[in-house]
Amino acid sequence: MAALLPTLHDPSPIRHYDRAQLKQLAAEVRACVLDNVSRTGGHLSSNLGTVELTVALHHVFNTPHDRLVWDVGHQTYPHKILTGRRERMPTLRQIGGISGFPQRSESEYDTFGTAHSSTSISAALGMAMAAKQKGEDRHSVAIIGDGALTAGMAFEALNNAGVCDCKLLVILNDNDMSISPPVGALNRYLAQLMSGNFYAAAKNVGKSVLRAAPPLFELAKRFEQHAKGMVVPATLFEQFGFNYVGPIDGHDLDSLVPTLENLKHLDGPQFLHVVTKKGQGYKLAEADPVAYHGPGKFDPQVGLVKSTAVAKQTFTQVFGQWLCDMAAHDGRLVGITPAMREGSGLVEFEQRFPDRYYDVGIAEQHAVTFAAGLACEGLKPVVAIYSTFLQRAYDQLIHDVAIQNLPVVFALDRAGLVGADGATHAGAYDIPFLRCIPNMSIACPADERECRQLLSSAYEQNHPVAVRYPRGAGAGVVPHLALDALPFGKGEVRREGRRIAILAFGTLLYPALAAAESLDATVVNMRWAKPLDVELLLQVAGTHEAIVTLEEGAVMGGAGSAVLEALQAANVQKPVLQLGLPDRFIEHGDPAKLLASIGLDAKGIEQSVTQRFGIAHSAGKTPPEAL
């Protein structure tokens, strides 16, 4: 049979495919995903697991008129391939290329931009109710993973949706359980029966007939619940007001297609439970879906190969080792992660200290308040969380931790730009949103050694402290093995120069030092965004003609703003140039190239300072009026 995928430029032809063609298309899409991700890197296991489901959805529903809302969105590569972006897949997650997540600006088929979890049901419900209000006949489908249901927002949406009369279908993509072949056939039959008009009509007729005899009606209701409970999982979702169907095999198009077609014609909110396998169709990913969750480039015939080159230690690894060492030193320490054990470097900690390790699932709000409760009882919680995910627990951070001034350490991984994951995952806002909170402190280590030392400094405090550090490796400064801490709230001068003082917050210290060689500028490693080392700041301000602040975070309200506020409070008038992330969302791409594109590499820093202050490359040629 001739290849189908090269002839597809949108999903409309798929709606006319027979079952054999759909299965062929799924095989071609799976091969396309594997081929492209092996060349570009990206999310693999999750995308291989949603191929058949994606094909079935575009076959049954009239997209983009019918809305598909993907939760998290890291499983939408098959969706992108089928919606006119196949030829752009080689640009995946690269500067100027397509995003690894749904983006409304990228395609009309991406109905809702996502990257954080547990938002799909809320968004799809909003779309469904909007269609009803406008008198439009359309379906809204939310596809949510089992892990995303651990977030409270998903249940808030289910609670609301269950009492709304609209065309909403929630699909639970459950990739954590399996269906054996004997059970699979029975489940297929039951799912089609339960989703069909006969079952719905019979259930409604039975209820209407028996309503006149309340005891019999109640008995019938109980029998229905118990009968379904014997063959399907507990009908929790029916308590929310949904018609629950499943579980069915999410890789079986002979089951998926008729079930979706039946559900499409039912009234009210529907809930379909499908079971898929991460890495489906690629044996290496099936065997180790965690390793193949987000791999870099690799040869599909060989699989992932551990590099023999000696790699620099990453900040995440520095944190993980510090956590284990501090836990061995202090029995009060407990580690908390919201479903990011591997990403946050907690694998060894869990193995060595299982009774002091808490993975609370995708539940950032709960993670923070849970830490607050532990701290109330004298323990020392360390919350390992990505900067971008802490945004989701802002109220808990203020209300439950900071107001009560509890000693919780926040290890903020992925601070600054993160590269291929783009704007949704960039840790751009933690300095502005943390430094305005009373009792909070913020440490900004410049390298791996300082990261370990400032984590120890944070742990020593009796109030909440965040330590922000970027993804990947830094300058390669080997950490000390000791648990020695750096002075709280104190910076240091790293290079003595003239006229211009560059105040660096975090890892941009090193490009600042490189730029300072041409500028003959002083460089200060500030280390703390809060409390600011005001004594050092005023000393530097008194001996230099202008100040440059440098941070890999939002300029608006960031560490540079803290410097301006401190100078104003001290009634010091001094020209200040603030360099950092501009007031726009920065898309995906190579982190070094992205930093260079916004002038945060050594060359860009030098150019910005020269442009603002007219600094010549040789000392002593700055016109006084330029300052």
C-alpha angles and dihedrals in degrees: 000000000000118000113270104194098068089057095053119095096157134007098258096097090052090069089068097047120115121228094268091053091048091054091048091049091051090054091050093048091050091052090048092052093049094046095050099041091049087057100042106022121234141124110335115158095052093048094049087053096057102047099105092040091053093048091048093049094052089045095052103033128060099237134221089018086055108055123236113194114190118203115230087350098224088118096058102096091103088049091052092048092053095045101062101281101098094108091051095053091099086066093055113148093352128122107283091007133107121292125252087230135050113281124186090211091056102054141356086232089065095078096175131023112234143165103138115075136252099030100105100086093049092049095044091048090052090052092047093050091046089054091050093048091050093045094243122150104225140125127232118207125191116197109198131173124232092247092055090060089072089074116092093226091068092055092044087057093046090051091053096040095053092069095044120095102217143116099272126147120187115196116198107207099203111189098165101078135048136220117220116223097253092051092042094064092050092047091051091054094045094046093052091045093048093046095046127099092244093062093044093047093045092050092050094045091049092051093048092050095046096043088086089062105049097190091053092044091053090046091051092050092051092047091051092050094047094043092052090043090060094059106026134038119279110296096238091142092056087061086062089056099262128129100238120213128179159319096238132165107270092204095054109091090185086064101034100051101052091041092053090045091053094047091049090066098048123098124236131020115332130197121202120189113204126179118216136169123233111237092019113181097016109084097204092054092044089055095048111018092165094059090046095044094100110356127171122231115320144157108261090209091057104027127210114345121197110238116245092206116103104251124205115254112261124228088245090057091047089054093047092052092045091051092053093046094048091046090054088051098044122035092199094070118108126179123219130188132174097226096306103109096140097033093051096044100249101129096102092041091056090049095048100036107026093157091056097045122095125185103183096183125240092332110116095167091053091045092059097045091043087056089050091054092050090049091052088062096052101266123128108233122197113196111204105201139147114254091238092052095051086067087073093062100046097126091050090048091056103032103035103030112021101039089051090043093226121178100245119150116213114202101201109200122187094033112170123008117352101192120217097029091061134198097342092062101035115119093220103134109044097099094051096043095042102042093059091060115093116238092021122119128192127207121195111194116203096208145358095281093051090046091062093043094048091048086058090047090052092048091054092059125095095218136055117295131178123205111198122200134162134250117270128005130330133201092325098246105162113235122237114251092227123088092236117153132217119235112281114254096358130124133190140224109245100178131021114219141144139267098349125062118195113204108201123196111196133334095346084080089092099054086044090057090049092050091046092063091067094037096043086226131159114247122207122193099212096185094184127064088183125052089029116214092243094171091058091042093055092045090054093043090054094055102040135063097221140011131220120197118203128192139151092229140075112309092211106086093351134125092294089057088052089055091051091049092050093049091048092050090052090047091240115151110204133147109253128191114197116206122185142095111339126235095272138077112266114217132219126295144101107328095225091050091047092051090049090049091059096041099256098125123088093268093048093048091051092048094049093050092046093048093049101040104021093237112178119217091249119061120255100034100101113121108231091226090060088068 
